[in-house]
């Protein structure tokens, strides 16, 4: 049954979901912690040839899977990048319209998350969006470094980095290989005048 979930997500529901959270044609997107590419592939379909999606993950195997999916689907607008801890995000300043961090913050300690938010702020264009799915917080299958935090704690932590909460959603999305309901938080990089 879960294989059907992924198939349906990649063919239909992923694009519907990502359009609702704000992804449109021609955007440059970073899918940070891309995993199997459940968000990378639908995002690449939405942004089209004029846009680009960068899939970043620690796992070389996951990135190879994403590259293989892109080839199979004829998506030439996906670039995979191996994330190296301590090296920051290897992307130029002010170049991304949208950064996805879905179901990955629980792997990081607070100081690592703060460094990550600073890097995301650096690479986002003015008025760019950081979209967060903070799975595994106190009231949502608590796990590892987010198990003692709730949604408001995550919001405060990210706003302390200089990004401002723009929109909150409660939506059905894919988690691992199955559908799940969760909170999506969109933060906007403020434009300096």
C-alpha distance (Angstrom), angle and dihedral (degrees) to the residues before:
residue distance angle dihedral
X1 . . .
X2 3.82 . .
X3 3.81 90.6 .
X4 3.82 86.4 59.5
X5 3.81 89.3 51.6
X6 3.80 92.3 56.0
X7 3.80 92.4 44.1
X8 3.81 92.2 51.5
X9 3.79 91.4 44.1
X10 3.81 93.9 52.0
X11 3.80 93.7 43.5
X12 3.81 101.3 42.5
X13 3.80 123.1 -17.2
X14 3.81 98.8 54.1
X15 3.80 92.3 61.3
X16 3.81 92.0 45.7
X17 3.80 90.7 50.7
X18 3.82 95.5 46.5
X19 3.81 92.6 47.7
X20 3.82 88.8 53.4
X21 3.81 91.7 53.4
X22 3.82 90.7 50.8
X23 3.80 111.7 -90.4
X24 3.79 113.3 142.7
X25 3.79 138.5 169.8
X26 3.81 121.8 -61.7
X27 3.83 95.4 19.8
X28 3.78 125.5 140.9
X29 3.80 107.9 -132.5
X30 3.78 136.3 -175.1
X31 3.81 115.9 -154.3
X32 3.80 99.3 -161.1
X33 3.79 112.5 -161.1
X34 3.79 89.0 14.5
X35 3.80 95.6 176.3
X36 3.79 109.8 175.5
X37 3.80 93.5 -5.9
X38 3.80 98.2 -104.9
X39 3.81 88.3 146.9
X40 3.81 98.9 27.1
X41 3.80 95.5 63.3
X42 3.84 98.0 48.0
X43 3.82 90.0 43.5
X44 3.82 90.4 53.2
X45 3.80 90.1 52.0
X46 3.81 91.0 51.9
X47 3.81 98.6 46.5
X48 3.80 91.9 47.0
X49 3.79 127.4 -170.0
X50 3.81 92.9 -38.1
X51 3.83 91.6 56.8
X52 3.78 134.8 55.0
X53 3.80 138.0 -147.8
X54 3.80 123.2 -152.3
X55 3.80 113.2 -158.2
X56 3.80 111.2 -157.5
X57 3.80 124.5 -174.4
X58 3.81 140.5 145.4
X59 3.80 91.8 -126.3
X60 3.79 115.8 85.8
X61 3.81 88.7 -165.2
X62 3.81 92.4 56.7
X63 3.79 91.0 48.9
X64 3.82 90.6 50.2
X65 3.82 88.8 51.8
X66 3.81 90.9 51.5
X67 3.81 92.0 48.2
X68 3.82 89.4 49.8
X69 3.82 91.8 50.0
X70 3.80 90.3 48.7
X71 3.82 91.3 52.4
X72 3.82 92.3 46.6
X73 3.81 91.8 49.9
X74 3.80 94.8 42.0
X75 3.82 92.8 -117.8
X76 3.79 107.7 154.3
X77 3.79 95.3 171.8
X78 3.82 98.5 77.9
X79 3.79 123.8 96.2
X80 3.80 120.8 -175.1
X81 3.80 120.5 -144.8
X82 3.80 125.9 -172.5
X83 3.80 110.9 -131.6
X84 3.79 112.3 -133.5
X85 3.81 114.3 -163.8
X86 3.77 114.0 -121.1
X87 3.81 93.6 19.3
X88 3.80 98.2 87.4
X89 3.77 122.2 -137.8
X90 3.79 112.3 -40.8
X91 3.82 95.2 -137.9
X92 3.81 128.9 107.5
X93 3.81 122.5 -101.9
X94 3.82 119.6 -87.8
X95 3.81 96.2 5.8
X96 3.83 107.2 112.8
X97 3.80 124.8 82.6
X98 3.79 94.5 -169.9
X99 3.81 135.8 15.5
X100 3.80 120.8 -164.9
X101 3.81 119.2 -156.2
X102 3.78 103.0 174.6
X103 3.80 122.3 170.6
X104 3.79 96.3 -19.8
X105 3.81 109.6 94.2
X106 3.81 92.5 84.1
X107 3.81 88.8 70.8
X108 3.82 91.5 62.7
X109 3.78 132.7 74.4
X110 3.80 118.3 -129.0
X111 3.82 96.2 -96.8
X112 3.83 90.4 49.6
X113 3.81 90.8 50.1
X114 3.81 91.3 50.3
X115 3.81 91.0 52.2
X116 3.80 88.9 47.6
X117 3.83 92.5 52.3
X118 3.81 90.1 50.6
X119 3.82 90.1 51.6
X120 3.80 91.3 48.1
X121 3.79 91.0 50.2
X122 3.82 88.8 50.4
X123 3.81 94.6 53.4
X124 3.81 97.6 41.0
X125 3.78 118.0 97.1
X126 3.80 116.9 -124.1
X127 3.83 106.3 -71.2
X128 3.83 89.7 13.8
X129 3.80 119.9 150.1
X130 3.79 132.6 -120.7
X131 3.81 107.8 -161.3
X132 3.82 115.0 -163.1
X133 3.79 132.0 -169.2
X134 3.81 101.8 -169.8
X135 3.81 100.1 -164.0
X136 3.80 120.0 175.9
X137 3.80 97.8 36.7
X138 3.81 121.9 143.8
X139 3.81 96.1 -75.3
X140 3.81 98.9 32.6
X141 3.79 113.3 63.7
X142 3.86 93.4 -54.0
X143 3.75 113.8 -134.2
X144 3.79 139.7 165.7
X145 3.79 118.8 -39.5
X146 3.83 98.1 2.7
X147 3.81 97.5 45.8
X148 3.82 93.5 103.3
X149 3.80 96.2 42.5
X150 3.77 129.8 86.1
X151 3.80 129.9 -157.9
X152 3.82 93.8 -87.4
X153 3.82 90.5 52.4
X154 3.81 90.3 54.1
X155 3.81 91.3 47.9
X156 3.80 91.8 50.2
X157 3.81 92.1 47.2
X158 3.81 92.6 52.4
X159 3.82 94.4 42.5
X160 3.82 88.6 52.8
X161 3.82 86.0 63.7
X162 3.82 91.8 61.1
X163 3.80 100.3 -96.1
X164 3.81 119.4 118.1
X165 3.79 127.3 -141.2
X166 3.79 107.6 -110.1
X167 3.81 106.1 168.8
X168 3.80 139.2 4.2
X169 3.78 122.9 -155.5
X170 3.79 134.4 -177.8
X171 3.78 105.3 -156.9
X172 3.77 147.0 151.3
X173 3.79 111.2 -100.2
X174 3.77 139.8 152.3
X175 3.79 120.0 -84.6
X176 3.78 114.3 -173.8
X177 3.82 99.6 -40.7
X178 3.79 102.6 -27.3
X179 3.79 140.1 65.6
X180 3.79 117.4 -95.4
X181 3.79 137.6 169.4
X182 3.77 115.9 -120.1
X183 3.78 148.6 152.6
X184 3.78 119.0 -94.5
X185 3.80 117.4 -163.0
X186 3.80 120.4 -163.0
X187 3.79 116.7 -161.4
X188 3.78 123.3 -170.2
X189 3.76 127.0 -144.5
X190 3.77 106.4 -127.4
X191 3.77 118.9 -123.2
X192 3.80 111.7 -121.4
X193 3.79 114.4 -135.6
